[in-house]
Amino acid sequence: RALRTHVLPELLRHGEANGKRLRIWSAGCSTGEEPYSIAMMLRELVPAGQGWDIKVIATDISLRALEAARQGRYGARAVALATPEQLSRFFQPTPSGAHEVRPEVRDLVEFRHHNLVTEPVPFAPSERIDLVLCRNVTIYFGRDTTRALMTRLHHCLRDGGYLFLGHSETLWQVSEDFRLVSLGVADSAAFVYRRLDPTVERRAILPDR
């Protein structure tokens, strides 16, 4: 909900003013549900053929998971939350009864093998990313490893770019390079991190506790 309602529309407005370019990194993408879901939301917001340069980079350390992700075939349980309209638009049925991601979604996603602990970010040094999703990954890392990773993520994000972590993950006593921001109101609010320099407007900033 936070992605669809707040983050992606804002990133698209920024991209509209900066060459219609958008880069998103799904770090630790496993079998592809996350990057494909993001690509589907982007297709709802920006239909194909509108001159955008959009790419969702999806990385994982598991070659087996990446192979499954590239196949893009999912059972009924994986698509249980999709509406009938979304199933019809973004998936095509297979003879085995699976749901296969359609090409208009696949075209936005690029899968790469990558080790978050030992390798630099999978982008050119000058390239800046609009959104990084690294959810339920750092729970397996020690604090020093997480701190080093956050330094790399901070460097590859553009000013104003977003970082999504998992519900149980925090940067408290790990990194002061990001600010915790609230998206939405009351019980529906989501709390995410943002890379902000002093020139970026800091609305709805909360202390990280």
N, C-alpha and C positions, 0 to 999 in steps of 0.2 A: 504493500500500500504506500509506504514512504517513497519507494522508487517511482511508482506510477504517478502519484499525486504531486510530489514535491521535487525529487531529485532529477529525474529524466527530463521533465519539462524545463527546469532551470538550465540543465546542461545543453539542451537543444536551443534555448534562447541564446546562450553564450556561443554555441557553435554557429548559429545563424549569422552572428556578427563577426565570426572568425573563420570564414572560408567553408562553412558547412562541413566541419570535420569533428568527429567524435571518436574517442578511444576509451574503451572499458577493458579492465583486466579482471578476469575471474581466476584468482589464484587458489589452487587446490580444488579444481573443478570436478574431480572424481569422474563420474560417468556422464556428465554433461547436462544434467537437469538445470543447474543454475544458469550457465551461459545461454542455453536455448530459451529459457524463460525470459531472460533479459532481451534477447533478440526478438522474441514474440511481442513484448511490450513496445519495443522500438518500431516494429512493423505496424503496430496499431497507431503509434504516434506519427510515424514518418513512412508512408507507403513507398514502395519501390519506385524508382524512376524520378525522384525529385532532386537529383543532383548532389546528394549527400555522400560524403566519404566516411562511412561508419564501419567500425570493426570492433568486435568483441574477441579479445585474445583470451583463450582458455588454456590454462596450464595445469599439469599435475606431474607428480613423480612416478606414478604407476603407469607403465606401458599398457597393462591389461585394461585399466580403467579408461585410458585414452582411446584404445581400440573400440571399446564399447560405446564411448561418447561419439566417435566418428561415425559409427553405424547409425546412431540416432533412432533406435527402435526401443519402445517402452511398452510395458504391460499396462493393464487397466489401473492398477494401484498407483502407478507413477503419474497418471493423467486424471486422477479422480477429482481434482479440484478445478479442472478445466470445464468451461461451459460448452454446451453442444456447438455453439457458434465457433468457439476457439478450436475445438477438435476438428471441425470441418475445414476451417481456414488453414490451420497450421500443421495438421497431420494427415497422412493418407494411410488407410488400412492395408495390412499385409495379409497374405494367404494364411499365415499362422495365427492371425488375430491380434497381432501387435499394432502399435501406432507408430508410424515412421514420420520423422520431422520432414516437412516439405522443403524444397530447394530455396524458397524465398527467405526462409529462416536460416538454413545452413549457410547461405551466401554471406551472412553477417559474422559468422563464427569461424575462428581459426584456432585449431588445437595445436599445442606445442608441448614437448616434453621439457620439464624444468624442475630443478631442485631449489626450493626456496631457501634452504639453509646454506648451501655451498656455492651457488651460482649468483652472479649479478642479475639484475632485472632483465627480462628478455626484450629489451628495447634499445634503440640507439641512444647514446648519452644525451643527445639534444632533444629527444622526443619526450613530450609531456602527456600524461594520462589524465583523463577527466574524472574517472571513478575506478577505485580498486575495491573488489570484494574479496576479503581474505577471512572467510567465516569458518569457525570451528577448526582452525588450523593451529593457532599458537597455543592451544591447550595442551599440545603434545611437546611444546618446546620449553626449555629452561628460560629464565629471565634474560640472561645475556644474549642468547640466540634471538629471542623476541625483540630485544632492544636493537640489535644489529639489523634485523629485518625491517623494523619500523624506520630506521634511518634510510634504508634503501627505498622504502615505499614513499617516504616524505620527499626524497630527491626526485622520484619519477613522476609524482603528482604535480599538476600545475597549481598555482595559487588559486584557492577557491575550490579545488577538487575535493572529492569525498572519499572517505575510507569507511567501509562497512566491516565490522567484526561480528562475531557470534554473540549470542545473548549473554554467555557466561565469560566473555573476554573483555578485558579492560586495559587501558594504557596507564592506569594509576601506578605511579612509581616506576614506570617503564619508559615513557617518552613524554616530553613537554612540547613536542613539535606540532601537535594537533590540538584542536579545540573540540570539545563535546558540544553538539548543537541539538536542539529539540525541533523535530519536524511534526507538525500537527498539534492538537490540543488535548488536554485532559487525559483520559485513559487510552485514547487512540494515538497518543504521541509516540514517536520513535526517536531513539537517541543514537546518533551516529557521529563519527569524527570528520573533521574538515581541516584541510590545510589552508591556513589563513595567514597572510602577511599583514603588517600594520595598515596597508592601504586598502584592504578589503573590508567592506562593511560587515560588522560582527553582530548581526541580529540573533536573538534567541540563544546566546552563548551561555552555557552553564558551566560551573566548576565541575571538574571530573572527580567524583567521589565514589 
